[in-house]
């Protein structure tokens, strides 16, 4: 979990591919493409957009980050694996509870560190009142709100 400035050779997209390869190549992660998140954007598209936005924000700041954790936590922040739009869904209060489902699924399928766990669990601040512990969590929270807003307004994929 070394924090440093991102190597300039990585664009946001190449950083996501580099640090998130094991997640992006996972059959379980591919299931995220089956569920819609906002507008017409799939959960997978949303998570990738959020990861690229997180990297873009972080590289402009004067702080050091764990870019591996930033990418991985961003890719897994909505890894809840259900369709929250269905009215017969047994999951209640999706906005408040999906982070817990995402964390459980991520921990079962991938090796995640404390920064990534904090990012997944607390990315819905201030809807969930648990304060982010790491700067990577704050960046994810901001990037998620930016992407969600764009996706909801555009009603189409940002990819």
Buried (B, 14 or more C-beta within 10 A) or exposed (E): EEBEEBEEEBBBEEBBBBBBEEBBEBEBBEBBEEBBBBBEBBBBBBBBBBBBBBBBBBBEEEEEBBBBBBBBBBBBBBBBBBEBEEEEEEEEEBEEBBBEBBBBBBBEBBEBBEBBBBBBBBBBBEEBEEEBBBBBBBBBBBBBBBBBEBBEEEEEBBE
